[in-house]
Amino acid sequence: MPTHGALTWADFHAAGISVSSWARDRGFNPRLVYEILRGQRKCLRGESAQIAKELRMK
């Protein structure tokens, strides 16, 4: 995984890690992570905001 910038689909693919396993390893709901990566969530507070921080989107 890259050490700077937001994580993208390509980063997960290049690292050989599924988004679902990344989410489960960190205790997040995989569906919520997919929604954030697709830009379907605003990530203003709560779990969505925490996921965005982990993905380095914030």
C-alpha positions in Angstrom: 0.0 0.0 0.0 1.2 3.5 -0.7 2.5 5.7 2.1 0.9 8.9 0.9 -2.3 10.0 -0.8 -5.7 8.4 -0.6 -6.1 4.7 -1.1 -7.8 3.7 -4.4 -9.2 0.6 -6.0 -5.8 0.2 -7.9 -3.9 0.3 -4.6 -6.0 -2.6 -3.2 -5.5 -4.5 -6.4 -1.8 -3.9 -6.6 -1.3 -5.0 -3.0 -3.4 -8.1 -3.6 -5.8 -7.2 -0.8 -9.6 -7.2 -1.1 -11.5 -4.2 0.1 -13.7 -6.6 2.2 -10.7 -8.1 4.0 -9.2 -4.6 4.6 -12.5 -3.5 6.1 -12.9 -6.6 8.3 -9.3 -6.4 9.6 -10.0 -2.8 10.8 -13.5 -3.7 12.2 -15.4 -1.7 9.5 -18.5 -2.8 7.6 -17.3 -3.8 4.1 -20.4 -2.4 2.4 -19.8 1.0 4.0 -16.2 1.0 2.7 -17.4 0.2 -0.8 -19.9 3.0 -0.7 -17.2 5.5 0.4 -14.8 4.4 -2.3 -17.6 4.8 -4.9 -18.3 8.3 -3.5 -21.8 7.5 -2.4 -21.2 8.7 1.2 -20.2 12.2 2.5 -18.1 10.9 5.4 -18.9 13.8 7.7 -19.1 11.9 11.0 -19.2 8.6 12.7 -17.9 5.4 11.1 -17.9 6.9 7.6 -15.5 9.6 8.8 -13.3 7.1 10.5 -13.1 5.0 7.4 -12.3 8.1 5.3 -9.4 8.8 7.7 -8.1 5.3 7.4 -8.3 5.5 3.6 -6.4 8.8 3.9 -9.3 10.7 2.1 -9.5 13.2 4.9 
